[in-house]
Structure formats: structure tokens, C-alpha cells
């Protein structure tokens, strides 16, 4: 998929496009960049209603190719190097969103699949718990 990075676009639009591709992953934008396998402080999270141009470290527009076989670190680096945007990929784990710091070497597909598997186990456990209640 080609994601179009335009200065007037809102961060939220980028987040929604990314989440449509990877339903169990999300992007958060930060005021400061981070190194590979390093986390980002919550206090540095940017408001998703801001425009790209208002938070970029450099002025650039264009398209960013995002593929499932792309590693998390590659995607985060591409946003920073090409568009001056500091991003962190998060993976859904139950009701929690985890920064993918220690698994930046995983592909986006691997991250999404891991979260999907966790979701299916939780869903299965809740169905089993409801079945037990029906027996009581």
C-alpha cells in the first residue's frame, strides 16, 4: 500500500489508514525520535488532530510504501528519515496496547498475527466462561 504523506493531512488520518491495513496494530506520533528497540514516553505523544506540517522535523511530502513484510524498525525509520515524523508501532494485547520496542525486528504481519492470536485466545476463553455460566 502507498500511504500519501501530505502536509495538511492530520495524524489521525495516517493512523486510520495504517490501522485499516493492520487491525491489531496502531501508530502513535511523538515529539521526539527514538532509537530502534527504544520506547517513547507517553508525555511526548502528539495530539492526533494535529496536521503533519505542524509536527514534522523537516518539510517533506510524498508516498510511503508499506508492506506486511516490512520490519517495524524499517517503518519507524522511514517515517523519520523521509518525513521527519517520529512514530512508534503498538500491538494490541488483550485490552492493552504495547509498544513494540523489543520486537522491532518483527515484520508488521508478524506483529499483527501475534496480536490476532492473543485476541482469539481471549475470545475463546470468554466464550468458554459464558458456556460455564449457562451450565450453572
The first five atom37 places (N, CA, C, CB, O) and aatype in JSON, in Angstrom:
{
  "aatype": [20, 20, 20, 20, 20, 20, 20, 20, 20, 20, 20, 20, 20, 20, 20, 20, 20, 20, 20, 20, 20, 20, 20, 20, 20, 20, 20, 20, 20, 20, 20, 20, 20, 20, 20, 20, 20, 20, 20, 20, 20, 20, 20, 20, 20, 20, 20, 20, 20, 20, 20, 20, 20, 20, 20, 20, 20, 20, 20, 20, 20, 20, 20, 20, 20, 20, 20, 20, 20, 20, 20, 20, 20, 20, 20, 20, 20, 20, 20, 20, 20, 20, 20, 20, 20, 20, 20, 20, 20, 20, 20, 20, 20, 20, 20, 20, 20, 20, 20, 20, 20, 20, 20, 20, 20, 20, 20, 20, 20, 20, 20, 20, 20, 20, 20, 20, 20, 20, 20, 20, 20, 20, 20, 20, 20, 20, 20, 20, 20, 20, 20, 20, 20, 20, 20, 20],
  "atom_mask": [
    [1, 1, 1, 1, 1],
    [1, 1, 1, 1, 1],
    [1, 1, 1, 1, 1],
    [1, 1, 1, 1, 1],
    [1, 1, 1, 1, 1],
    [1, 1, 1, 1, 1],
    [1, 1, 1, 1, 1],
    [1, 1, 1, 1, 1],
    [1, 1, 1, 1, 1],
    [1, 1, 1, 1, 1],
    [1, 1, 1, 1, 1],
    [1, 1, 1, 1, 1],
    [1, 1, 1, 1, 1],
    [1, 1, 1, 1, 1],
    [1, 1, 1, 1, 1],
    [1, 1, 1, 1, 1],
    [1, 1, 1, 1, 1],
    [1, 1, 1, 1, 1],
    [1, 1, 1, 1, 1],
    [1, 1, 1, 1, 1],
    [1, 1, 1, 1, 1],
    [1, 1, 1, 1, 1],
    [1, 1, 1, 1, 1],
    [1, 1, 1, 1, 1],
    [1, 1, 1, 1, 1],
    [1, 1, 1, 1, 1],
    [1, 1, 1, 1, 1],
    [1, 1, 1, 1, 1],
    [1, 1, 1, 1, 1],
    [1, 1, 1, 1, 1],
    [1, 1, 1, 1, 1],
    [1, 1, 1, 1, 1],
    [1, 1, 1, 1, 1],
    [1, 1, 1, 1, 1],
    [1, 1, 1, 1, 1],
    [1, 1, 1, 1, 1],
    [1, 1, 1, 1, 1],
    [1, 1, 1, 1, 1],
    [1, 1, 1, 1, 1],
    [1, 1, 1, 1, 1],
    [1, 1, 1, 1, 1],
    [1, 1, 1, 1, 1],
    [1, 1, 1, 1, 1],
    [1, 1, 1, 1, 1],
    [1, 1, 1, 1, 1],
    [1, 1, 1, 1, 1],
    [1, 1, 1, 1, 1],
    [1, 1, 1, 1, 1],
    [1, 1, 1, 1, 1],
    [1, 1, 1, 1, 1],
    [1, 1, 1, 1, 1],
    [1, 1, 1, 1, 1],
    [1, 1, 1, 1, 1],
    [1, 1, 1, 1, 1],
    [1, 1, 1, 1, 1],
    [1, 1, 1, 1, 1],
    [1, 1, 1, 1, 1],
    [1, 1, 1, 1, 1],
    [1, 1, 1, 1, 1],
    [1, 1, 1, 1, 1],
    [1, 1, 1, 1, 1],
    [1, 1, 1, 1, 1],
    [1, 1, 1, 1, 1],
    [1, 1, 1, 1, 1],
    [1, 1, 1, 1, 1],
    [1, 1, 1, 1, 1],
    [1, 1, 1, 1, 1],
    [1, 1, 1, 1, 1],
    [1, 1, 1, 1, 1],
    [1, 1, 1, 1, 1],
    [1, 1, 1, 1, 1],
    [1, 1, 1, 1, 1],
    [1, 1, 1, 1, 1],
    [1, 1, 1, 1, 1],
    [1, 1, 1, 1, 1],
    [1, 1, 1, 1, 1],
    [1, 1, 1, 1, 1],
    [1, 1, 1, 1, 1],
    [1, 1, 1, 1, 1],
    [1, 1, 1, 1, 1],
    [1, 1, 1, 1, 1],
    [1, 1, 1, 1, 1],
    [1, 1, 1, 1, 1],
    [1, 1, 1, 1, 1],
    [1, 1, 1, 1, 1],
    [1, 1, 1, 1, 1],
    [1, 1, 1, 1, 1],
    [1, 1, 1, 1, 1],
    [1, 1, 1, 1, 1],
    [1, 1, 1, 1, 1],
    [1, 1, 1, 1, 1],
    [1, 1, 1, 1, 1],
    [1, 1, 1, 1, 1],
    [1, 1, 1, 1, 1],
    [1, 1, 1, 1, 1],
    [1, 1, 1, 1, 1],
    [1, 1, 1, 1, 1],
    [1, 1, 1, 1, 1],
    [1, 1, 1, 1, 1],
    [1, 1, 1, 1, 1],
    [1, 1, 1, 1, 1],
    [1, 1, 1, 1, 1],
    [1, 1, 1, 1, 1],
    [1, 1, 1, 1, 1],
    [1, 1, 1, 1, 1],
    [1, 1, 1, 1, 1],
    [1, 1, 1, 1, 1],
    [1, 1, 1, 1, 1],
    [1, 1, 1, 1, 1],
    [1, 1, 1, 1, 1],
    [1, 1, 1, 1, 1],
    [1, 1, 1, 1, 1],
    [1, 1, 1, 1, 1],
    [1, 1, 1, 1, 1],
    [1, 1, 1, 1, 1],
    [1, 1, 1, 1, 1],
    [1, 1, 1, 1, 1],
    [1, 1, 1, 1, 1],
    [1, 1, 1, 1, 1],
    [1, 1, 1, 1, 1],
    [1, 1, 1, 1, 1],
    [1, 1, 1, 1, 1],
    [1, 1, 1, 1, 1],
    [1, 1, 1, 1, 1],
    [1, 1, 1, 1, 1],
    [1, 1, 1, 1, 1],
    [1, 1, 1, 1, 1],
    [1, 1, 1, 1, 1],
    [1, 1, 1, 1, 1],
    [1, 1, 1, 1, 1],
    [1, 1, 1, 1, 1],
    [1, 1, 1, 1, 1],
    [1, 1, 1, 1, 1],
    [1, 1, 1, 1, 1],
    [1, 1, 1, 1, 1],
    [1, 1, 1, 1, 1]
  ],
  "atom_positions": [
    [[0.83, -1.17, 0.0], [0.0, 0.0, 0.0], [0.88, 1.24, 0.0], [-0.95, 0.0, 1.21], [1.93, 1.28, 0.65]],
    [[0.46, 2.22, -0.71], [1.14, 3.5, -0.73], [0.37, 4.46, 0.17], [1.25, 4.07, -2.18], [-0.79, 4.76, -0.08]],
    [[1.02, 4.92, 1.21], [0.41, 5.89, 2.1], [0.89, 7.27, 1.65], [0.77, 5.61, 3.62], [2.09, 7.51, 1.53]],
    [[-0.05, 8.16, 1.41], [0.29, 9.51, 0.96], [0.52, 10.4, 2.19], [-0.83, 10.09, 0.04], [-0.35, 10.53, 3.06]],
    [[1.7, 10.99, 2.24], [2.06, 11.89, 3.33], [2.0, 13.32, 2.78], [3.49, 11.56, 3.92], [2.88, 13.74, 2.04]],
    [[0.95, 14.04, 3.16], [0.76, 15.43, 2.73], [0.74, 16.32, 3.95], [-0.55, 15.59, 1.91], [0.21, 15.94, 5.0]],
    [[1.32, 17.49, 3.83], [1.48, 18.37, 4.99], [0.17, 18.77, 5.66], [2.21, 19.61, 4.58], [0.15, 19.0, 6.87]],
    [[-0.91, 18.85, 4.92], [-2.19, 19.27, 5.51], [-2.98, 18.11, 6.13], [-3.04, 19.94, 4.46], [-3.98, 18.32, 6.82]],
    [[-2.52, 16.9, 5.88], [-3.17, 15.71, 6.42], [-3.02, 15.67, 7.94], [-2.59, 14.43, 5.77], [-1.99, 16.08, 8.48]],
    [[-4.02, 15.17, 8.6], [-3.97, 15.04, 10.07], [-3.3, 13.72, 10.44], [-5.41, 15.1, 10.68], [-3.38, 12.74, 9.69]],
    [[-2.64, 13.7, 11.57], [-2.0, 12.47, 12.06], [-3.03, 11.35, 12.17], [-1.33, 12.72, 13.43], [-2.73, 10.19, 11.88]],
    [[-4.22, 11.7, 12.59], [-5.3, 10.72, 12.74], [-5.61, 10.0, 11.43], [-6.55, 11.41, 13.26], [-5.92, 8.81, 11.44]],
    [[-5.52, 10.69, 10.32], [-5.77, 10.07, 9.02], [-4.72, 9.0, 8.72], [-5.79, 11.14, 7.91], [-5.05, 7.93, 8.2]],
    [[-3.48, 9.29, 9.04], [-2.4, 8.32, 8.85], [-2.66, 7.1, 9.75], [-1.0, 8.95, 9.16], [-2.51, 5.96, 9.32]],
    [[-3.04, 7.37, 10.99], [-3.32, 6.28, 11.93], [-4.45, 5.39, 11.43], [-3.68, 6.85, 13.31], [-4.36, 4.16, 11.51]],
    [[-5.5, 5.99, 10.92], [-6.65, 5.22, 10.42], [-6.27, 4.38, 9.2], [-7.8, 6.16, 10.08], [-6.69, 3.22, 9.1]],
    [[-5.51, 4.94, 8.29], [-5.08, 4.2, 7.1], [-4.21, 3.0, 7.5], [-4.29, 5.12, 6.13], [-4.37, 1.9, 6.96]],
    [[-3.3, 3.22, 8.44], [-2.43, 2.15, 8.9], [-3.25, 1.05, 9.6], [-1.34, 2.71, 9.86], [-3.04, -0.14, 9.36]],
    [[-4.16, 1.46, 10.46], [-4.98, 0.5, 11.19], [-5.91, -0.29, 10.28], [-5.79, 1.22, 12.25], [-6.26, -1.42, 10.6]],
    [[-6.31, 0.29, 9.16], [-7.13, -0.45, 8.19], [-6.33, -1.61, 7.59], [-7.63, 0.5, 7.07], [-6.89, -2.66, 7.28]],
    [[-5.03, -1.41, 7.42], [-4.15, -2.46, 6.89], [-3.82, -3.52, 7.95], [-2.86, -1.86, 6.35], [-3.78, -4.71, 7.67]],
    [[-3.59, -3.05, 9.16], [-3.17, -3.91, 10.27], [-4.08, -3.65, 11.47], [-1.67, -3.67, 10.64], [-3.75, -2.82, 12.31]],
    [[-5.22, -4.35, 11.55], [-6.24, -4.04, 12.55], [-5.8, -4.21, 14.01], [-7.42, -4.9, 12.32], [-6.43, -3.66, 14.91]],
    [[-4.74, -4.96, 14.25], [-4.29, -5.17, 15.62], [-3.03, -4.37, 15.95], [-4.03, -6.65, 15.86], [-2.36, -4.6, 16.96]],
    [[-2.71, -3.41, 15.07], [-1.58, -2.52, 15.28], [-2.05, -1.09, 15.19], [-0.46, -2.79, 14.26], [-3.08, -0.79, 14.59]],
    [[-1.28, -0.2, 15.81], [-1.58, 1.22, 15.66], [-0.28, 2.01, 15.67], [-2.53, 1.72, 16.78], [0.75, 1.54, 16.16]],
    [[-0.35, 3.2, 15.13], [0.77, 4.14, 15.11], [0.48, 5.26, 16.1], [1.01, 4.7, 13.69], [-0.64, 5.76, 16.17]],
    [[1.49, 5.65, 16.84], [1.41, 6.86, 17.66], [2.55, 7.76, 17.22], [1.5, 6.53, 19.21], [3.64, 7.29, 16.88]],
    [[2.28, 9.05, 17.22], [3.28, 10.04, 16.81], [3.82, 10.74, 18.05], [2.67, 11.07, 15.81], [3.08, 11.0, 19.0]],
    [[5.12, 11.03, 18.02], [5.8, 11.61, 19.18], [6.58, 12.86, 18.81], [6.73, 10.58, 19.81], [7.0, 13.04, 17.66]],
    [[6.77, 13.7, 19.8], [7.53, 14.94, 19.6], [9.01, 14.66, 19.4], [7.33, 15.88, 20.79], [9.7, 15.42, 18.72]],
    [[9.51, 13.56, 19.98], [10.95, 13.24, 19.9], [11.13, 11.89, 19.21], [11.6, 13.21, 21.31], [10.29, 11.0, 19.34]],
    [[12.23, 11.77, 18.48], [12.51, 10.47, 17.85], [13.1, 9.52, 18.88], [13.47, 10.64, 16.64], [13.54, 9.94, 19.96]],
    [[13.11, 8.24, 18.55], [13.66, 7.22, 19.43], [14.54, 6.27, 18.61], [12.53, 6.44, 20.17], [14.39, 6.16, 17.39]],
    [[15.43, 5.59, 19.3], [16.29, 4.62, 18.63], [15.54, 3.29, 18.5], [17.62, 4.42, 19.41], [14.54, 3.07, 19.19]],
    [[16.03, 2.42, 17.63], [15.44, 1.1, 17.47], [15.45, 0.37, 18.81], [16.2, 0.28, 16.39], [16.42, 0.44, 19.56]],
    [[14.37, -0.32, 19.08], [14.17, -1.07, 20.33], [14.14, -0.17, 21.57], [15.26, -2.11, 20.49], [14.4, -0.64, 22.68]],
    [[13.84, 1.08, 21.38], [13.71, 2.03, 22.47], [12.27, 2.52, 22.51], [14.71, 3.22, 22.33], [11.67, 2.75, 21.46]],
    [[11.73, 2.68, 23.7], [10.36, 3.15, 23.84], [10.26, 4.66, 23.76], [9.78, 2.67, 25.15], [11.27, 5.37, 23.76]],
    [[9.03, 5.14, 23.69], [8.75, 6.57, 23.68], [7.89, 6.9, 24.88], [8.04, 7.01, 22.35], [6.97, 6.15, 25.23]],
    [[8.18, 8.01, 25.52], [7.44, 8.42, 26.71], [6.04, 8.9, 26.34], [8.19, 9.52, 27.47], [5.87, 9.65, 25.38]],
    [[5.06, 8.47, 27.11], [3.67, 8.84, 26.86], [3.5, 10.36, 26.83], [2.76, 8.22, 27.92], [2.7, 10.88, 26.05]],
    [[4.23, 11.06, 27.67], [4.09, 12.53, 27.75], [4.5, 13.22, 26.45], [4.94, 13.07, 28.9], [4.14, 14.38, 26.22]],
    [[5.24, 12.51, 25.59], [5.67, 13.08, 24.31], [4.75, 12.72, 23.15], [7.06, 12.62, 23.99], [5.03, 13.06, 22.0]],
    [[3.64, 12.03, 23.45], [2.67, 11.66, 22.42], [2.01, 12.92, 21.86], [1.6, 10.69, 22.98], [1.6, 13.8, 22.61]],
    [[1.92, 12.98, 20.54], [1.3, 14.13, 19.89], [-0.2, 13.92, 19.72], [1.94, 14.39, 18.53], [-0.67, 12.8, 19.54]],
    [[-0.93, 15.01, 19.77], [-2.38, 15.01, 19.55], [-2.65, 14.6, 18.1], [-3.0, 16.41, 19.87], [-2.09, 15.19, 17.18]],
    [[-3.49, 13.61, 17.91], [-3.74, 13.08, 16.56], [-4.52, 14.04, 15.67], [-4.48, 11.78, 16.66], [-4.64, 13.8, 14.47]],
    [[-5.05, 15.12, 16.23], [-5.78, 16.09, 15.4], [-4.84, 17.11, 14.77], [-6.84, 16.81, 16.24], [-5.27, 17.95, 13.97]],
    [[-3.55, 17.04, 15.11], [-2.58, 17.96, 14.53], [-2.28, 17.58, 13.08], [-1.28, 17.97, 15.35], [-2.39, 16.41, 12.69]],
    [[-1.89, 18.56, 12.31], [-1.5, 18.29, 10.91], [-0.05, 17.84, 10.87], [-1.7, 19.56, 10.02], [0.73, 18.1, 11.78]],
    [[0.28, 17.16, 9.8], [1.65, 16.68, 9.61], [2.63, 17.85, 9.61], [1.76, 15.89, 8.29], [3.67, 17.78, 10.27]],
    [[2.3, 18.92, 8.89], [3.24, 20.04, 8.79], [3.52, 20.69, 10.13], [2.7, 21.07, 7.83], [4.58, 21.28, 10.32]],
    [[2.59, 20.6, 11.06], [2.79, 21.26, 12.36], [3.71, 20.46, 13.29], [1.45, 21.47, 13.04], [4.15, 20.99, 14.32]],
    [[4.0, 19.2, 12.95], [4.82, 18.38, 13.83], [6.08, 17.81, 13.17], [4.0, 17.24, 14.37], [6.92, 17.21, 13.84]],
    [[6.21, 18.0, 11.86], [7.37, 17.46, 11.14], [8.67, 18.12, 11.59], [7.2, 17.65, 9.62], [8.7, 19.31, 11.9]],
    [[9.74, 17.32, 11.62], [11.07, 17.85, 11.91], [11.71, 18.39, 10.63], [11.97, 16.76, 12.55], [12.68, 19.14, 10.69]],
    [[11.17, 18.0, 9.48], [11.61, 18.52, 8.19], [10.4, 18.56, 7.26], [12.78, 17.64, 7.58], [9.46, 17.78, 7.42]],
    [[10.45, 19.45, 6.3], [9.33, 19.61, 5.38], [9.49, 18.64, 4.22], [9.23, 21.07, 4.88], [10.43, 18.75, 3.43]],
    [[8.58, 17.7, 4.12], [8.61, 16.73, 3.02], [7.23, 16.13, 2.84], [9.67, 15.6, 3.29], [6.47, 15.96, 3.8]],
    [[6.91, 15.82, 1.61], [5.65, 15.17, 1.28], [5.97, 14.04, 0.3], [4.61, 16.19, 0.67], [7.06, 14.0, -0.28]],
    [[5.03, 13.14, 0.11], [5.21, 12.07, -0.85], [4.46, 10.83, -0.44], [6.67, 11.75, -1.01], [3.52, 10.89, 0.36]],
    [[4.87, 9.7, -1.01], [4.2, 8.45, -0.67], [5.18, 7.51, 0.03], [3.6, 7.78, -1.93], [6.38, 7.51, -0.25]],
    [[4.63, 6.73, 0.92], [5.42, 5.77, 1.69], [4.83, 4.39, 1.43], [5.43, 6.12, 3.22], [3.67, 4.14, 1.75]],
    [[5.64, 3.5, 0.86], [5.18, 2.14, 0.59], [5.23, 1.34, 1.9], [6.06, 1.45, -0.52], [6.27, 1.23, 2.54]],
    [[4.08, 0.79, 2.27], [4.01, -0.02, 3.48], [3.57, -1.41, 3.08], [3.03, 0.59, 4.54], [2.5, -1.6, 2.49]],
    [[4.41, -2.39, 3.4], [4.14, -3.79, 3.08], [4.16, -4.6, 4.37], [5.18, -4.34, 2.06], [4.83, -4.24, 5.34]],
    [[3.43, -5.69, 4.39], [3.37, -6.56, 5.56], [4.71, -7.17, 5.93], [2.39, -7.64, 5.33], [4.94, -7.49, 7.09]],
    [[5.6, -7.35, 4.94], [6.9, -7.95, 5.23], [7.94, -6.91, 5.67], [7.4, -8.69, 4.0], [9.11, -7.24, 5.86]],
    [[7.51, -5.68, 5.83], [8.38, -4.6, 6.31], [8.56, -4.75, 7.82], [7.8, -3.19, 5.96], [7.6, -5.0, 8.55]],
    [[9.78, -4.6, 8.29], [10.06, -4.69, 9.73], [9.61, -3.4, 10.41], [11.57, -4.96, 9.99], [9.65, -2.32, 9.82]],
    [[9.2, -3.53, 11.67], [8.74, -2.37, 12.44], [9.79, -1.27, 12.42], [8.4, -2.78, 13.89], [9.48, -0.11, 12.17]],
    [[11.04, -1.64, 12.69], [12.12, -0.65, 12.72], [12.25, 0.07, 11.37], [13.44, -1.32, 13.09], [12.52, 1.27, 11.33]],
    [[12.07, -0.66, 10.27], [12.15, -0.05, 8.94], [11.06, 1.01, 8.76], [12.03, -1.13, 7.84], [11.33, 2.1, 8.26]],
    [[9.85, 0.68, 9.17], [8.73, 1.61, 9.04], [8.97, 2.85, 9.88], [7.41, 0.94, 9.44], [8.82, 3.98, 9.4]],
    [[9.35, 2.65, 11.13], [9.6, 3.79, 12.02], [10.72, 4.67, 11.48], [9.94, 3.31, 13.43], [10.63, 5.9, 11.52]],
    [[11.78, 4.04, 10.97], [12.9, 4.8, 10.39], [12.48, 5.54, 9.13], [14.07, 3.86, 10.08], [12.91, 6.67, 8.91]],
    [[11.65, 4.92, 8.3], [11.19, 5.57, 7.07], [10.4, 6.84, 7.38], [10.33, 4.6, 6.24], [10.6, 7.87, 6.73]],
    [[9.51, 6.77, 8.36], [8.74, 7.97, 8.74], [9.69, 9.08, 9.18], [7.73, 7.64, 9.87], [9.51, 10.24, 8.82]],
    [[10.69, 8.71, 9.97], [11.64, 9.72, 10.5], [12.54, 10.28, 9.4], [12.5, 9.11, 11.61], [12.65, 11.5, 9.24]],
    [[13.16, 9.4, 8.65], [14.13, 9.84, 7.64], [13.49, 10.56, 6.46], [14.9, 8.66, 7.15], [14.03, 11.56, 5.97]],
    [[12.35, 10.06, 6.0], [11.73, 10.64, 4.81], [10.87, 11.87, 5.11], [10.88, 9.59, 4.12], [10.84, 12.82, 4.33]],
    [[10.18, 11.85, 6.26], [9.18, 12.89, 6.51], [9.38, 13.65, 7.82], [7.83, 12.29, 6.51], [8.6, 14.56, 8.13]],
    [[10.41, 13.29, 8.59], [10.64, 14.0, 9.85], [9.53, 13.77, 10.86], [10.79, 15.47, 9.59], [9.2, 14.66, 11.64]],
    [[8.97, 12.56, 10.85], [7.89, 12.2, 11.77], [8.35, 11.06, 12.68], [6.6, 11.79, 11.0], [8.78, 10.01, 12.2]],
    [[8.25, 11.27, 13.97], [8.63, 10.25, 14.94], [7.41, 9.4, 15.28], [9.23, 10.89, 16.23], [6.43, 9.89, 15.84]],
    [[7.48, 8.12, 14.93], [6.35, 7.22, 15.17], [6.8, 6.0, 15.97], [5.7, 6.78, 13.85], [7.98, 5.64, 15.98]],
    [[5.85, 5.4, 16.61], [6.06, 4.15, 17.34], [4.9, 3.23, 16.97], [6.15, 4.39, 18.91], [3.75, 3.66, 16.98]],
    [[5.21, 1.98, 16.65], [4.18, 0.98, 16.36], [3.79, 0.33, 17.69], [4.68, -0.08, 15.32], [4.64, -0.01, 18.5]],
    [[2.49, 0.15, 17.88], [1.93, -0.53, 19.04], [1.19, -1.78, 18.58], [0.98, 0.41, 19.85], [0.63, -1.81, 17.49]],
    [[1.19, -2.82, 19.42], [0.47, -4.06, 19.15], [-0.57, -4.26, 20.25], [1.45, -5.28, 19.08], [-0.29, -4.07, 21.43]],
    [[-1.76, -4.65, 19.84], [-2.86, -4.92, 20.77], [-2.57, -6.21, 21.51], [-4.22, -5.01, 20.02], [-2.21, -7.22, 20.9]],
    [[-2.72, -6.19, 22.83], [-2.55, -7.38, 23.66], [-3.66, -7.37, 24.68], [-1.14, -7.43, 24.34], [-3.55, -6.72, 25.73]],
    [[-4.74, -8.08, 24.39], [-5.92, -8.02, 25.27], [-6.53, -6.64, 25.19], [-5.54, -8.37, 26.74], [-6.9, -6.18, 24.11]],
    [[-6.63, -5.97, 26.34], [-7.17, -4.6, 26.37], [-6.07, -3.55, 26.42], [-8.09, -4.43, 27.56], [-6.34, -2.38, 26.66]],
    [[-4.84, -3.97, 26.2], [-3.68, -3.09, 26.33], [-2.98, -2.93, 24.99], [-2.71, -3.63, 27.39], [-2.95, -3.85, 24.17]],
    [[-2.42, -1.76, 24.79], [-1.58, -1.51, 23.62], [-0.13, -1.49, 24.08], [-1.97, -0.16, 22.92], [0.24, -0.71, 24.97]],
    [[0.71, -2.35, 23.49], [2.12, -2.47, 23.85], [3.0, -1.83, 22.79], [2.5, -3.94, 24.05], [2.8, -2.05, 21.6]],
    [[3.98, -1.04, 23.22], [4.98, -0.55, 22.27], [5.8, -1.76, 21.84], [5.9, 0.58, 22.91], [6.14, -2.61, 22.66]],
    [[6.1, -1.83, 20.57], [6.8, -3.0, 20.04], [8.32, -2.85, 20.14], [6.4, -3.23, 18.58], [9.05, -3.24, 19.22]],
    [[8.79, -2.31, 21.22], [10.21, -1.98, 21.36], [11.13, -3.19, 21.21], [10.44, -1.34, 22.7], [12.08, -3.13, 20.43]],
    [[10.87, -4.26, 21.93], [11.78, -5.41, 21.89], [11.54, -6.3, 20.67], [11.63, -6.23, 23.15], [12.28, -7.24, 20.43]],
    [[10.5, -5.99, 19.93], [10.21, -6.79, 18.73], [10.21, -5.92, 17.46], [8.86, -7.5, 18.87], [9.49, -6.21, 16.51]],
    [[11.03, -4.88, 17.46], [11.14, -4.01, 16.28], [11.67, -4.75, 15.05], [12.05, -2.83, 16.6], [11.52, -4.28, 13.93]],
    [[12.31, -5.91, 15.29], [12.84, -6.68, 14.16], [11.76, -7.56, 13.51], [14.0, -7.56, 14.62], [11.99, -8.13, 12.45]],
    [[10.59, -7.66, 14.14], [9.49, -8.43, 13.55], [8.88, -7.64, 12.4], [8.41, -8.76, 14.63], [8.96, -6.41, 12.36]],
    [[8.26, -8.37, 11.48], [7.55, -7.69, 10.39], [6.2, -7.21, 10.91], [7.36, -8.64, 9.16], [5.73, -7.63, 11.97]],
    [[5.59, -6.32, 10.15], [4.25, -5.83, 10.51], [3.26, -6.98, 10.51], [3.8, -4.73, 9.53], [2.38, -7.05, 11.38]],
    [[3.38, -7.9, 9.55], [2.49, -9.07, 9.52], [2.68, -9.94, 10.75], [2.75, -9.9, 8.25], [1.7, -10.43, 11.32]],
    [[3.93, -10.15, 11.18], [4.18, -10.96, 12.38], [3.58, -10.3, 13.62], [5.69, -11.16, 12.58], [2.99, -10.98, 14.46]],
    [[3.73, -9.0, 13.73], [3.15, -8.28, 14.87], [1.63, -8.41, 14.87], [3.56, -6.78, 14.82], [1.02, -8.71, 15.9]],
    [[1.03, -8.2, 13.72], [-0.42, -8.26, 13.6], [-0.93, -9.68, 13.9], [-0.87, -7.82, 12.2], [-1.94, -9.85, 14.58]],
    [[-0.22, -10.68, 13.39], [-0.6, -12.08, 13.62], [-0.51, -12.45, 15.1], [0.3, -13.02, 12.79], [-1.4, -13.13, 15.62]],
    [[0.54, -12.01, 15.77], [0.71, -12.28, 17.21], [-0.46, -11.7, 17.99], [2.05, -11.69, 17.73], [-1.0, -12.35, 18.89]],
    [[-0.85, -10.49, 17.66], [-1.99, -9.85, 18.33], [-3.29, -10.56, 18.02], [-2.09, -8.38, 17.92], [-4.13, -10.72, 18.9]],
    [[-3.47, -11.0, 16.78], [-4.66, -11.74, 16.38], [-4.77, -13.04, 17.19], [-4.64, -12.04, 14.86], [-5.84, -13.38, 17.68]],
    [[-3.67, -13.75, 17.31], [-3.66, -15.0, 18.08], [-4.05, -14.74, 19.53], [-2.28, -15.67, 18.02], [-4.84, -15.5, 20.1]],
    [[-3.53, -13.69, 20.13], [-3.86, -13.33, 21.52], [-5.35, -13.0, 21.62], [-3.0, -12.11, 21.99], [-6.02, -13.42, 22.56]],
    [[-5.87, -12.27, 20.65], [-7.28, -11.91, 20.62], [-8.15, -13.16, 20.55], [-7.58, -10.98, 19.42], [-9.16, -13.26, 21.25]],
    [[-7.77, -14.11, 19.7], [-8.56, -15.34, 19.55], [-8.57, -16.17, 20.82], [-8.02, -16.17, 18.39], [-9.59, -16.77, 21.16]],
    [[-7.44, -16.22, 21.53], [-7.38, -16.95, 22.81], [-8.29, -16.28, 23.84], [-5.91, -17.01, 23.33], [-9.03, -16.96, 24.54]],
    [[-8.23, -14.96, 23.92], [-9.07, -14.23, 24.87], [-10.54, -14.42, 24.53], [-8.71, -12.73, 24.88], [-11.37, -14.64, 25.41]],
    [[-10.86, -14.33, 23.24], [-12.24, -14.52, 22.79], [-12.73, -15.93, 23.12], [-12.35, -14.26, 21.27], [-13.85, -16.1, 23.59]],
    [[-11.88, -16.92, 22.87], [-12.23, -18.31, 23.17], [-12.44, -18.52, 24.67], [-11.12, -19.26, 22.65], [-13.37, -19.2, 25.09]],
    [[-11.56, -17.92, 25.48], [-11.7, -18.02, 26.94], [-13.0, -17.39, 27.41], [-10.52, -17.36, 27.63], [-13.64, -17.93, 28.32]],
    [[-13.4, -16.26, 26.82], [-14.66, -15.64, 27.25], [-15.86, -16.45, 26.83], [-14.77, -14.24, 26.69], [-16.85, -16.5, 27.56]],
    [[-15.79, -17.09, 25.68], [-16.89, -17.96, 25.24], [-16.98, -19.16, 26.17], [-16.69, -18.42, 23.76], [-18.08, -19.55, 26.57]],
    [[-15.84, -19.76, 26.54], [-15.83, -20.87, 27.48], [-16.41, -20.45, 28.83], [-14.41, -21.41, 27.66], [-17.14, -21.22, 29.45]],
    [[-16.09, -19.27, 29.28], [-16.6, -18.79, 30.57], [-18.11, -18.6, 30.49], [-15.91, -17.45, 30.98], [-18.82, -18.9, 31.45]],
    [[-18.63, -18.11, 29.35], [-20.08, -17.93, 29.19], [-20.77, -19.3, 29.16], [-20.4, -17.12, 27.89], [-21.85, -19.46, 29.72]],
    [[-20.14, -20.28, 28.52], [-20.7, -21.63, 28.46], [-20.81, -22.21, 29.86], [-19.84, -22.56, 27.56], [-21.81, -22.85, 30.18]],
    [[-19.82, -21.99, 30.7], [-19.84, -22.48, 32.08], [-20.97, -21.82, 32.87], [-18.48, -22.21, 32.78], [-21.64, -22.48, 33.67]],
    [[-21.2, -20.53, 32.63], [-22.29, -19.85, 33.31], [-23.63, -20.43, 32.91], [-22.25, -18.36, 33.01], [-24.53, -20.53, 33.74]],
    [[-23.77, -20.82, 31.66], [-25.02, -21.41, 31.18], [-25.3, -22.74, 31.87], [-24.97, -21.61, 29.65], [-26.45, -23.12, 32.04]],
    [[-24.23, -23.45, 32.27], [-24.4, -24.74, 32.92], [-24.82, -24.62, 34.38], [-23.12, -25.53, 32.84], [-25.38, -25.56, 34.94]],
    [[-24.57, -23.48, 34.97], [-24.89, -23.29, 36.4], [-26.37, -23.13, 36.64], [-24.17, -22.09, 36.94], [-26.79, -22.96, 37.78]]
  ]
}
